Amino acid sequence: MPNRVHHIALTAADLGRSSRFYDAVLAALGYQRHSGLGSPLVYGGDGPDVLVYAVEGADAAPHRHGRPGLQHVAVEVDEPGLVDAVFRAAVAAGGTVVHEPQLYDYMPGYYAVFVEDPDGSRLEVVHIPAGAA
């Protein structure tokens, strides 16, 4: 079996606020939450599980893009409509839109949206047409 990502774990200052974001955004990607509101929130779908833990200690400052740590997670989807669905879900759930859905010149047809959760963790959702890579 090839190596693969098993799960992605994030930390949130407010699990209730983050659950609203991840419930909406991950549902648009076919994920379901498999836990209550306790730590961690556990989401399963067609890809690595996503776990959201409560912050430990007093430092609940949000992550800032460009600082040390994970820069972003990119999820590739089969349909460009899913990029738009994640955009709408993130907006409705109070997420921050970093870059609205658009074509990028990374490769032909690279269509993506970049959003941040309430704690500044960045998610890219991208559609790359078959044969473009």
Steps between C-alpha positions, in 0.01 A plus 500: 500500500641844414550758772198726540368762740282330761360808676546872538482647852436867574459700819215744563455771760120448503368156398143626464602773256735268313238225480268734310777567247616140461147353504414721200826489304572132548139405426544667160790256448294197605624475860290435811576576861528177699524652847313734729625847590777371728866504405591383249237557234545209258397520135513209256460495126669396179850596606696546818297546817498855637531547876450834675634521855433760767790735567727399787618766743444874496639584155198509269647745247398414144748359252639759258577401144870518429602422859662168592259212487278341241445745214185343354328175411387453139212267417462400135141447385359340185260779405552878484154540653639364827747790511205736479301298757785525752523874436127543573518277808800685641331838452175377658691356799693822565833385360747739346531493123863559410457459124161449334462213251709575193735356244870500590792465262661217699388268218223507237152505652620526864184633668519560875369683804698582815316541832603519866327353801425722803851437633686590182568148369490516120325254270527491123245309294611444143373342181763401245362368171612152397822511303596849621766390747 
